[in-house]
Amino acid sequence: MKLTTRNLLLTLGMILAIALSACGPVATPTAAPATEAPTATEAPTAAPTAIPAPTNPDIILATTTSTQDSGLLDVLIPLFEAETGYKVKTIAVGSGAAITMGQEGNADVLLVHSPAAEVTFMSDGWGKDRALIMHNDFILVGPAADPAKVKGLGPSDAFKAIAAAESTFAARADKSGTSTKELGLWKKAGIDPATTKPAWYLETGQGMGATLTIASEKGAYTLTDRATFLANKDKLQLEILLEGNNALLNVYHVMTIDQAKWPNTNYDGAIAFLKFMTEPSTQEVIGKFGVDKYGQQLFIPDADKTDADLGL
């Protein structure tokens, strides 16, 4: 009996050993060896979305010479074209001539600085949209010797002094925003040289850059926007003699043409330009323009303001 039991136990032990060997040894779990995290594979860069070509890609911008002569449009127009796919033909004239182009259907969008004329343009139905863009200021410049002794005077007294001294004054006489402002300052001074035509009142019929050059050559006074003067200062024998007066504010707006007047104008392109000029990114470019070269802003961005904020 004992033998039988022993044999039974041996047999069971052998069966158990065979079963365990078939299953293989039980491994003791160990920590996985430290390895570098797998390098993330960069997602393929998506091809830039192509700008859909406008149905009518060509627009005509009529603008004042100051935006051209200052160099601002040389910065903004390429940005606009790259962003929208439009192609801009810029015609830089005085604000009065630019507004006339709009009235005649010879421009799609205007960038001008003659607020009173702009209000009339809109109220007469020529314009559809008008947006405040920026401002700078007008300054009175002249020879360093200042023969009329205008430095330190207010605008009216300065213009009276020029007339009394019969010092040469270079006037644009081109119905531009600058010319309109100048004539308004003479009127406030009680003088009308544009009508009386005294010998000292030199009408150039030219844009701002050319008029500054003539004033420099003639040793004359002239009224100019600050941006154009600073952009040309190194070539001029002129000094700033009057600045910082609220009466010398110089404000710019964009206006589109009403298609009810001129159905063939490119309104889509015009409104695209207006929206571009009021975009925060464009306003930032405007605000920084000239700072690196002249140490000051040539234009102050105003798209977040109203005309009333600027006293218009």
C-alpha positions as a Markdown table, in Angstrom:
| # | Residue | x | y | z |
|---|---|---|---|---|
| 1 | Met | 0.0 | 0.0 | 0.0 |
| 2 | Lys | 2.7 | 2.4 | 0.9 |
| 3 | Leu | 4.6 | 1.5 | -2.2 |
| 4 | Thr | 1.5 | 2.1 | -4.3 |
| 5 | Thr | 1.0 | 5.5 | -2.6 |
| 6 | Arg | 4.7 | 6.5 | -3.2 |
| 7 | Asn | 4.4 | 5.4 | -6.8 |
| 8 | Leu | 1.3 | 7.5 | -7.1 |
| 9 | Leu | 3.0 | 10.6 | -5.7 |
| 10 | Leu | 6.0 | 10.2 | -8.0 |
| 11 | Thr | 3.8 | 9.9 | -11.0 |
| 12 | Leu | 1.9 | 13.0 | -10.0 |
| 13 | Gly | 5.2 | 14.9 | -9.5 |
| 14 | Met | 6.4 | 13.9 | -13.0 |
| 15 | Ile | 3.1 | 15.0 | -14.6 |
| 16 | Leu | 3.4 | 18.4 | -12.8 |
| 17 | Ala | 7.0 | 18.9 | -13.9 |
| 18 | Ile | 6.1 | 18.2 | -17.5 |
| 19 | Ala | 3.3 | 20.7 | -17.4 |
| 20 | Leu | 5.5 | 23.4 | -16.0 |
| 21 | Ser | 8.2 | 22.9 | -18.5 |
| 22 | Ala | 5.7 | 23.1 | -21.3 |
| 23 | Cys | 4.5 | 26.5 | -20.1 |
| 24 | Gly | 8.1 | 27.8 | -19.9 |
| 25 | Pro | 9.7 | 29.6 | -17.0 |
| 26 | Val | 7.8 | 32.5 | -15.4 |
| 27 | Ala | 9.8 | 35.6 | -15.8 |
| 28 | Thr | 10.1 | 38.1 | -13.0 |
| 29 | Pro | 8.8 | 41.5 | -14.2 |
| 30 | Thr | 11.5 | 44.1 | -14.5 |
| 31 | Ala | 11.4 | 47.8 | -15.4 |
| 32 | Ala | 11.7 | 48.5 | -19.1 |
| 33 | Pro | 15.1 | 50.0 | -20.0 |
| 34 | Ala | 15.0 | 53.8 | -20.2 |
| 35 | Thr | 15.0 | 55.0 | -23.8 |
| 36 | Glu | 14.7 | 58.4 | -25.5 |
| 37 | Ala | 11.2 | 59.5 | -26.3 |
| 38 | Pro | 10.5 | 58.9 | -30.0 |
| 39 | Thr | 11.1 | 62.0 | -32.0 |
| 40 | Ala | 7.8 | 63.5 | -33.1 |
| 41 | Thr | 7.4 | 63.6 | -36.8 |
| 42 | Glu | 6.5 | 67.1 | -38.0 |
| 43 | Ala | 3.3 | 67.3 | -39.8 |
| 44 | Pro | 3.7 | 68.2 | -43.4 |
| 45 | Thr | 3.4 | 71.9 | -44.0 |
| 46 | Ala | 0.2 | 72.7 | -45.8 |
| 47 | Ala | 0.7 | 74.6 | -49.0 |
| 48 | Pro | -0.3 | 78.3 | -48.6 |
| 49 | Thr | -3.9 | 78.9 | -49.6 |
| 50 | Ala | -3.9 | 80.7 | -52.9 |
| 51 | Ile | -5.6 | 84.1 | -52.9 |
| 52 | Pro | -8.6 | 83.8 | -55.2 |
| 53 | Ala | -8.2 | 86.2 | -58.0 |
| 54 | Pro | -10.7 | 89.1 | -57.9 |
| 55 | Thr | -13.2 | 89.2 | -60.8 |
| 56 | Asn | -11.9 | 92.7 | -61.6 |
| 57 | Pro | -8.4 | 93.0 | -60.2 |
| 58 | Asp | -7.6 | 96.5 | -61.4 |
| 59 | Ile | -8.4 | 99.5 | -59.3 |
| 60 | Ile | -7.6 | 103.2 | -59.7 |
| 61 | Leu | -6.6 | 105.1 | -56.5 |
| 62 | Ala | -6.7 | 108.9 | -56.7 |
| 63 | Thr | -4.8 | 110.4 | -53.8 |
| 64 | Thr | -3.1 | 113.5 | -52.6 |
| 65 | Thr | 0.6 | 114.0 | -53.4 |
| 66 | Ser | 1.5 | 113.9 | -49.7 |
| 67 | Thr | 0.8 | 110.2 | -49.4 |
| 68 | Gln | 3.0 | 109.5 | -52.4 |
| 69 | Asp | 5.8 | 112.0 | -51.7 |
| 70 | Ser | 6.2 | 110.9 | -48.1 |
| 71 | Gly | 6.8 | 107.3 | -49.2 |
| 72 | Leu | 3.8 | 105.9 | -47.3 |
| 73 | Leu | 2.1 | 104.4 | -50.4 |
| 74 | Asp | 5.4 | 102.7 | -51.4 |
| 75 | Val | 4.9 | 100.6 | -48.2 |
| 76 | Leu | 1.1 | 100.2 | -48.1 |
| 77 | Ile | 0.3 | 99.4 | -51.8 |
| 78 | Pro | 2.5 | 96.3 | -52.1 |
| 79 | Leu | 1.0 | 95.0 | -48.8 |
| 80 | Phe | -2.5 | 95.5 | -50.1 |
| 81 | Glu | -1.8 | 93.9 | -53.4 |
| 82 | Ala | -0.2 | 90.8 | -51.8 |
| 83 | Glu | -3.1 | 90.5 | -49.3 |
| 84 | Thr | -5.9 | 90.8 | -51.7 |
| 85 | Gly | -4.7 | 90.1 | -55.3 |
| 86 | Tyr | -5.8 | 93.5 | -56.5 |
| 87 | Lys | -3.5 | 95.7 | -58.6 |
| 88 | Val | -3.5 | 99.4 | -57.9 |
| 89 | Lys | -2.9 | 102.2 | -60.3 |
| 90 | Thr | -2.1 | 105.2 | -58.2 |
| 91 | Ile | -2.7 | 108.7 | -59.4 |
| 92 | Ala | -1.2 | 111.3 | -57.0 |
| 93 | Val | -2.7 | 114.8 | -57.4 |
| 94 | Gly | -4.1 | 117.3 | -55.1 |
| 95 | Ser | -7.2 | 116.4 | -53.0 |
| 96 | Gly | -9.3 | 118.7 | -55.1 |
| 97 | Ala | -8.2 | 117.0 | -58.4 |
| 98 | Ala | -8.6 | 113.5 | -56.8 |
| 99 | Ile | -12.2 | 114.4 | -55.7 |
| 100 | Thr | -12.9 | 115.7 | -59.3 |
| 101 | Met | -11.7 | 112.3 | -60.6 |
| 102 | Gly | -14.2 | 110.6 | -58.4 |
| 103 | Gln | -17.0 | 112.9 | -59.6 |
| 104 | Glu | -16.1 | 112.1 | -63.2 |
| 105 | Gly | -15.9 | 108.3 | -62.6 |
| 106 | Asn | -12.2 | 108.3 | -63.4 |
| 107 | Ala | -11.2 | 106.7 | -60.1 |
| 108 | Asp | -12.5 | 103.8 | -58.0 |
| 109 | Val | -11.4 | 104.9 | -54.6 |
| 110 | Leu | -10.0 | 108.2 | -53.0 |
| 111 | Leu | -7.4 | 108.8 | -50.3 |
| 112 | Val | -7.6 | 112.5 | -49.6 |
| 113 | His | -7.2 | 115.2 | -46.9 |
| 114 | Ser | -9.8 | 117.9 | -47.5 |
| 115 | Pro | -12.6 | 117.3 | -45.0 |
| 116 | Ala | -14.9 | 120.0 | -46.0 |
| 117 | Ala | -14.8 | 119.1 | -49.7 |
| 118 | Glu | -15.2 | 115.4 | -48.7 |
| 119 | Val | -18.4 | 116.1 | -46.8 |
| 120 | Thr | -19.8 | 117.9 | -49.8 |
| 121 | Phe | -18.7 | 115.0 | -52.1 |
| 122 | Met | -20.6 | 112.5 | -49.9 |
| 123 | Ser | -23.7 | 114.7 | -49.4 |
| 124 | Asp | -24.0 | 115.2 | -53.1 |
| 125 | Gly | -24.2 | 111.5 | -53.6 |
| 126 | Trp | -20.8 | 110.9 | -55.3 |
| 127 | Gly | -19.4 | 108.8 | -52.5 |
| 128 | Lys | -20.8 | 105.6 | -50.9 |
| 129 | Asp | -18.4 | 105.0 | -48.0 |
| 130 | Arg | -16.1 | 107.2 | -46.1 |
| 131 | Ala | -13.7 | 106.1 | -43.4 |
| 132 | Leu | -11.2 | 108.0 | -41.2 |
| 133 | Ile | -7.7 | 106.7 | -41.7 |
| 134 | Met | -5.0 | 108.9 | -40.1 |
| 135 | His | -3.8 | 112.4 | -39.5 |
| 136 | Asn | -0.7 | 114.4 | -39.1 |
| 137 | Asp | -0.3 | 118.2 | -39.2 |
| 138 | Phe | 0.5 | 121.1 | -41.4 |
| 139 | Ile | 3.6 | 123.2 | -40.6 |
| 140 | Leu | 4.8 | 126.5 | -41.9 |
| 141 | Val | 8.3 | 126.3 | -43.1 |
| 142 | Gly | 10.7 | 129.0 | -44.4 |
| 143 | Pro | 14.3 | 130.2 | -44.6 |
| 144 | Ala | 16.3 | 129.9 | -41.3 |
| 145 | Ala | 16.7 | 133.7 | -41.4 |
| 146 | Asp | 12.9 | 134.1 | -41.0 |
| 147 | Pro | 12.7 | 137.6 | -42.7 |
| 148 | Ala | 9.0 | 138.0 | -41.7 |
| 149 | Lys | 9.8 | 137.0 | -38.0 |
| 150 | Val | 7.0 | 134.5 | -37.9 |
| 151 | Lys | 8.6 | 132.0 | -35.4 |
| 152 | Gly | 6.7 | 131.9 | -32.2 |
| 153 | Leu | 3.5 | 133.5 | -33.6 |
| 154 | Gly | 0.1 | 131.9 | -34.1 |
| 155 | Pro | -1.1 | 131.0 | -37.6 |
| 156 | Ser | -3.1 | 134.2 | -38.2 |
| 157 | Asp | -0.3 | 136.5 | -36.9 |
| 158 | Ala | 2.3 | 134.6 | -38.9 |
| 159 | Phe | 0.4 | 135.0 | -42.2 |
| 160 | Lys | -0.2 | 138.7 | -41.4 |
| 161 | Ala | 3.6 | 139.1 | -40.8 |
| 162 | Ile | 4.5 | 137.5 | -44.1 |
| 163 | Ala | 2.1 | 139.8 | -46.0 |
| 164 | Ala | 3.3 | 142.9 | -44.1 |
| 165 | Ala | 7.0 | 142.0 | -44.8 |
| 166 | Glu | 6.1 | 141.1 | -48.4 |
| 167 | Ser | 8.2 | 138.0 | -48.0 |
| 168 | Thr | 7.9 | 135.4 | -50.8 |
| 169 | Phe | 5.3 | 132.8 | -50.1 |
| 170 | Ala | 5.1 | 129.7 | -52.3 |
| 171 | Ala | 1.5 | 128.6 | -52.7 |
| 172 | Arg | 0.4 | 125.3 | -54.4 |
| 173 | Ala | -2.7 | 126.9 | -55.9 |
| 174 | Asp | -3.9 | 123.4 | -57.1 |
| 175 | Lys | -7.1 | 123.0 | -55.1 |
| 176 | Ser | -5.4 | 120.4 | -53.0 |
| 177 | Gly | -6.1 | 119.8 | -49.3 |
| 178 | Thr | -3.0 | 121.8 | -48.5 |
| 179 | Ser | -4.0 | 124.6 | -50.7 |
| 180 | Thr | -7.5 | 124.7 | -49.2 |
| 181 | Lys | -6.0 | 124.8 | -45.7 |
| 182 | Glu | -3.6 | 127.6 | -46.7 |
| 183 | Leu | -6.3 | 129.7 | -48.2 |
| 184 | Gly | -8.4 | 129.2 | -45.1 |
| 185 | Leu | -5.5 | 130.5 | -42.9 |
| 186 | Trp | -5.1 | 133.6 | -45.1 |
| 187 | Lys | -8.9 | 134.2 | -44.8 |
| 188 | Lys | -8.7 | 134.0 | -41.0 |
| 189 | Ala | -5.9 | 136.5 | -41.2 |
| 190 | Gly | -8.1 | 138.8 | -43.2 |
| 191 | Ile | -5.9 | 138.6 | -46.3 |
| 192 | Asp | -6.7 | 137.3 | -49.8 |
| 193 | Pro | -3.5 | 137.0 | -51.9 |
| 194 | Ala | -5.0 | 134.4 | -54.2 |
| 195 | Thr | -7.4 | 137.2 | -55.5 |
| 196 | Thr | -5.1 | 140.2 | -55.3 |
| 197 | Lys | -2.1 | 138.4 | -56.7 |
| 198 | Pro | 0.7 | 140.5 | -54.9 |
| 199 | Ala | 4.2 | 140.0 | -56.4 |
| 200 | Trp | 5.4 | 138.2 | -53.2 |
| 201 | Tyr | 2.6 | 135.5 | -53.6 |
| 202 | Leu | 4.1 | 132.8 | -55.8 |
| 203 | Glu | 1.6 | 130.3 | -57.2 |
| 204 | Thr | 3.4 | 127.1 | -58.2 |
| 205 | Gly | 0.6 | 125.0 | -59.5 |
| 206 | Gln | 2.7 | 122.0 | -58.3 |
| 207 | Gly | 2.4 | 119.2 | -55.8 |
| 208 | Met | 3.9 | 119.4 | -52.3 |
| 209 | Gly | 7.3 | 118.0 | -53.1 |
| 210 | Ala | 7.8 | 120.3 | -56.0 |
| 211 | Thr | 6.5 | 123.3 | -54.1 |
| 212 | Leu | 8.9 | 122.7 | -51.3 |
| 213 | Thr | 11.8 | 122.6 | -53.7 |
| 214 | Ile | 10.7 | 125.9 | -55.2 |
| 215 | Ala | 10.3 | 127.5 | -51.8 |
| 216 | Ser | 13.8 | 126.3 | -50.9 |
| 217 | Glu | 15.2 | 127.8 | -54.1 |
| 218 | Lys | 13.4 | 131.1 | -53.7 |
| 219 | Gly | 14.0 | 131.5 | -49.9 |
| 220 | Ala | 10.2 | 131.5 | -49.5 |
| 221 | Tyr | 7.7 | 130.4 | -46.9 |
| 222 | Thr | 5.2 | 127.7 | -47.6 |
| 223 | Leu | 2.6 | 125.6 | -45.9 |
| 224 | Thr | 3.3 | 121.8 | -46.0 |
| 225 | Asp | 2.2 | 118.6 | -44.4 |
| 226 | Arg | 4.8 | 117.4 | -42.0 |
| 227 | Ala | 5.3 | 114.0 | -43.7 |
| 228 | Thr | 6.3 | 115.4 | -47.0 |
| 229 | Phe | 8.6 | 118.0 | -45.4 |
| 230 | Leu | 10.5 | 115.4 | -43.3 |
| 231 | Ala | 10.8 | 113.0 | -46.3 |
| 232 | Asn | 12.5 | 115.8 | -48.3 |
| 233 | Lys | 14.2 | 117.8 | -45.5 |
| 234 | Asp | 17.7 | 116.8 | -46.4 |
| 235 | Lys | 17.4 | 118.4 | -49.8 |
| 236 | Leu | 15.8 | 121.6 | -48.6 |
| 237 | Gln | 17.1 | 124.9 | -47.1 |
| 238 | Leu | 14.0 | 125.3 | -45.0 |
| 239 | Glu | 13.2 | 125.2 | -41.3 |
| 240 | Ile | 10.0 | 124.6 | -39.4 |
| 241 | Leu | 8.9 | 128.0 | -38.1 |
| 242 | Leu | 5.3 | 127.2 | -37.0 |
| 243 | Glu | 3.9 | 123.9 | -35.7 |
| 244 | Gly | 1.8 | 122.3 | -33.0 |
| 245 | Asn | -1.3 | 124.5 | -33.4 |
| 246 | Asn | -4.7 | 122.8 | -33.4 |
| 247 | Ala | -5.7 | 124.9 | -36.4 |
| 248 | Leu | -3.1 | 123.0 | -38.4 |
| 249 | Leu | -4.5 | 119.5 | -38.1 |
| 250 | Asn | -4.3 | 117.4 | -41.3 |
| 251 | Val | -6.8 | 114.5 | -41.5 |
| 252 | Tyr | -7.1 | 111.8 | -44.2 |
| 253 | His | -10.1 | 109.7 | -45.2 |
| 254 | Val | -10.7 | 107.0 | -47.8 |
| 255 | Met | -13.9 | 107.3 | -49.9 |
| 256 | Thr | -15.5 | 104.9 | -52.3 |
| 257 | Ile | -17.4 | 105.9 | -55.4 |
| 258 | Asp | -21.2 | 105.3 | -55.5 |
| 259 | Gln | -22.0 | 102.9 | -58.3 |
| 260 | Ala | -25.4 | 104.6 | -58.6 |
| 261 | Lys | -23.4 | 107.5 | -60.2 |
| 262 | Trp | -20.8 | 105.4 | -62.0 |
| 263 | Pro | -21.9 | 101.7 | -62.4 |
| 264 | Asn | -18.6 | 100.7 | -64.0 |
| 265 | Thr | -16.4 | 101.7 | -61.1 |
| 266 | Asn | -14.7 | 98.8 | -59.3 |
| 267 | Tyr | -16.6 | 99.0 | -56.0 |
| 268 | Asp | -15.4 | 95.6 | -54.8 |
| 269 | Gly | -11.8 | 96.7 | -55.2 |
| 270 | Ala | -12.6 | 100.1 | -53.6 |
| 271 | Ile | -14.2 | 98.6 | -50.5 |
| 272 | Ala | -11.4 | 96.1 | -50.2 |
| 273 | Phe | -8.9 | 99.0 | -50.1 |
| 274 | Leu | -11.0 | 100.8 | -47.5 |
| 275 | Lys | -11.1 | 97.7 | -45.3 |
| 276 | Phe | -7.4 | 97.1 | -45.7 |
| 277 | Met | -6.6 | 100.7 | -44.6 |
| 278 | Thr | -8.7 | 100.3 | -41.5 |
| 279 | Glu | -7.3 | 96.9 | -40.5 |
| 280 | Pro | -5.4 | 96.9 | -37.2 |
| 281 | Ser | -2.3 | 95.5 | -38.9 |
| 282 | Thr | -2.3 | 98.3 | -41.5 |
| 283 | Gln | -3.0 | 100.9 | -38.8 |
| 284 | Glu | 0.1 | 99.6 | -37.0 |
| 285 | Val | 2.2 | 99.9 | -40.1 |
| 286 | Ile | 0.9 | 103.5 | -40.6 |
| 287 | Gly | 1.8 | 104.3 | -37.0 |
| 288 | Lys | 5.3 | 103.1 | -37.3 |
| 289 | Phe | 6.1 | 104.6 | -40.7 |
| 290 | Gly | 9.0 | 107.0 | -40.5 |
| 291 | Val | 9.9 | 106.4 | -36.9 |
| 292 | Asp | 13.1 | 104.5 | -37.7 |
| 293 | Lys | 14.3 | 107.2 | -40.1 |
| 294 | Tyr | 13.0 | 110.4 | -38.6 |
| 295 | Gly | 12.6 | 109.5 | -35.0 |
| 296 | Gln | 8.9 | 110.4 | -35.1 |
| 297 | Gln | 5.6 | 109.3 | -36.6 |
| 298 | Leu | 4.8 | 110.8 | -39.9 |
| 299 | Phe | 1.1 | 109.8 | -39.6 |
| 300 | Ile | -1.1 | 109.0 | -36.6 |
| 301 | Pro | -3.5 | 106.1 | -37.2 |
| 302 | Asp | -7.1 | 107.0 | -36.5 |
| 303 | Ala | -9.4 | 104.1 | -37.7 |
| 304 | Asp | -10.6 | 103.6 | -34.1 |
| 305 | Lys | -11.6 | 107.2 | -33.8 |
| 306 | Thr | -14.4 | 109.4 | -35.2 |
| 307 | Asp | -14.2 | 112.8 | -36.9 |
| 308 | Ala | -15.6 | 114.3 | -33.7 |
| 309 | Asp | -12.7 | 112.9 | -31.8 |
| 310 | Leu | -10.4 | 115.0 | -34.0 |
| 311 | Gly | -12.6 | 118.1 | -33.7 |
| 312 | Leu | -14.0 | 117.9 | -37.2 |
